[in-house]
Structure formats: structure tokens, C-alpha cells
Amino acid sequence: MVRWYCLVILLSGLVAGCSESPEKPEMLIDEDTYISLLVELQLVRTYSETDRMDEAAADSLRDTIFREYGVPDSAFWESHKYYQQFPADQKKRVEEAIERLRKDRMEEPGRPSEEQD
């Protein structure tokens, strides 16, 4: 449940930035990869905020995630800033990230179904 609250906070920040003539970053990552990274990074953030891991472990995990996706963190953050400039589209990306998190939560082994929560 904490993970959902953290995601809502993240979502608020995602749709905040707008500019009149956004310039595509040189290393704009595709939307699907961006959404996947958004999900992974939110999970790391949630675990670190709930004291399930210390900040050094969280930093290391974030580095590993970027390495596994083959995306430099700078490319993610530049893409993030760019995508935020289109609030309606960003809302759809965020909704997709939430749906992926929801599916991930439902697939956790030993986890009761949604009806039992």
C-alpha cells in the first residue's frame, strides 16, 4: 500500500512541468523502456522509503537497473523531463506504469488476491 502512495506522489511531479517548445533530448529513450524504468525506479524508491534497504543499497540497485536496460541515468532523466512536458501523454504513461505495478503485485507468490485485501 505504501508503494501506491509513493507512486501517487511521483505522478504528481510527473505532470507538473510544461514548456511551449520542448526540444527532444539527443538520447530520448523509447516510451516502453521509459515506463519499465519508471516502474523499477519506483519500486526501489518504495523499498528505500520503507527502510527495507539503506540508501547505498538503493543507489547500487538503481545503477544495476540502468545498466541492465542499457540506459545511462542521464538519458532517463533527460527523457523524463521531456516526457513531462506533455501532461496528457505522460498521464497515460504513468497509468501504464501503475497497471504494471498492479499486475506485479497480483503475481507475487503467496500473495492473497485483491478481493481478500
N, C-alpha and C positions, 0 to 999 in steps of 0.2 A: 504494500500500500504506500509506503514511503517513496518507493520508486515512482509511483504515479504522480505524487505531489511534486517531486523534483522535476519530473518531465513537464508538468504544467508550468512551473516557474521558467524552465528553459524555453518553453513555447512562447511565453510572453515576451521574452527577449528576442526571439527569432523574428517576430513580425514587427518589431519596433522600428527598424531602420529603413528609411526610404530616401531615394535621391532622384533627381529629374532625369539624368542621363547616365545610367550606370554603364561602366566600362567592364567588359568581360576580362577576368584575370587571365594571364598568359597560361596558367596551368589549371584551368577550370576543370574540376572533376565531374564526371557524369552523375546525373541525379540518383541513379540506383546505388552507386558506390557511396555517394554523399549520405543517402538515407541509411545505408548499412553502417557507415561510420558514426552517424548521429546516434543510432541505437546503441552501438558498442560503447561509445563515449558516455552516454547517459548511464549505462549500467555501471561503468567504472565510477562515475560521479556518485551514483546512489550508494554503492558499496563503501566508498571512502567517506561519505557523509554519515553513514550509519555505523561507523567505526569497525567495519568488517575488514578493513585494510588501512594501513597507515599511508600517508601522503607519498612517501618514497616508493612504496609498492604500487600505488595508483599511477605515479609518473612512469614507472617502469612498464606497467601494463599498457598505458597509453602509447608509449614508444613501440611496444611489441605490436599493438593493433595497427598503427600506421605502417610499420614495416611489413606486416602480413598482407596488407592491402596494396602495398607498393605505392603509397601516397605520402609525400612529405607533409608534416603537420602544417607547414606554412601554406601548402596548396589547399589543404582542408579549410583553414581559417580564411583564406582569400575567397575560396568558393562560398563559404558560409556567409561572408559579408555580401558577396554578390547576390546570392540567392535570397537573402533577407530583403533586398531592395524590391522584391516582387511579392508583396504580402499575400495575395490570393494564391499564387502558386506555392509559396512557402507553407501556407496553411495546409495545402494538400500533401506536401512532402512530410510535414510534421504528423498529419493524420496517418499517413502510411507508416511512419516510424512507431506511432502509438499502436497501430494494428499489429506490427511485427512484434512489439514488446508483449502485447496481449497474447498472441499466439505462442510466443516463447514461454510465457508464464503458464499457459494452459498445458504445454507439453512437458513441464518439469516432472521428472519421475517422482512418484509418491505424493504428488500434489492433488488435493481434492478438486473436483470440478467446480466451475464458477457457481453453480446452483447451491453448493454446500458452503461457500464462503460467507 
